Amino acid sequence: MERAGERVTTKHRGAIVIDGNRKDASEQTGGATMAWGEYLSADHICGLRTRLLEMAHELAELEGWPDELVDAVAYEMAAGPVGDIFPNLRHFGERLRVARVDAAKRAFLNHPAWDRNERDDRRPR
């Protein structure tokens, strides 16, 4: 898990420093109190942001995003509001699951042992 102030290396920009100690209206002590009353420490927030960045980079590779889009999304995830973390985890998690299934399906269908033109003798005639 990333700690506050540690660097997260991105493929395109070098490194983004995640500052979990940044104080704004919702982050008085480096952490945040969520709307439902749960307090998240700065380390927990940094860990969630790191997980989001990893998900975005994997999705970008699977979907072939342009470098500019990867940079923009990584910046928003690293510096965006704390309230966006959980909706983004759900959104990118679902997209990543679909992209992984599609990639596995493509890999299976493109495998050299799978000849789509050859008749399968197990099929009913």
VENZI-V83863 format. One record per helix or strand of 2 or more residues. SS is the DSSP state (hx for helix, st for strand). FROM is the first residue (numbers start at 1). LEN is the number of residues. Records with the same first field share a line. If there is no record, write none. Layout:
SS = FROM-LEN, FROM-LEN
//
This chain:
st = 7-4, 14-4, 32-2, 39-2
hx = 42-22, 67-13, 82-28
//
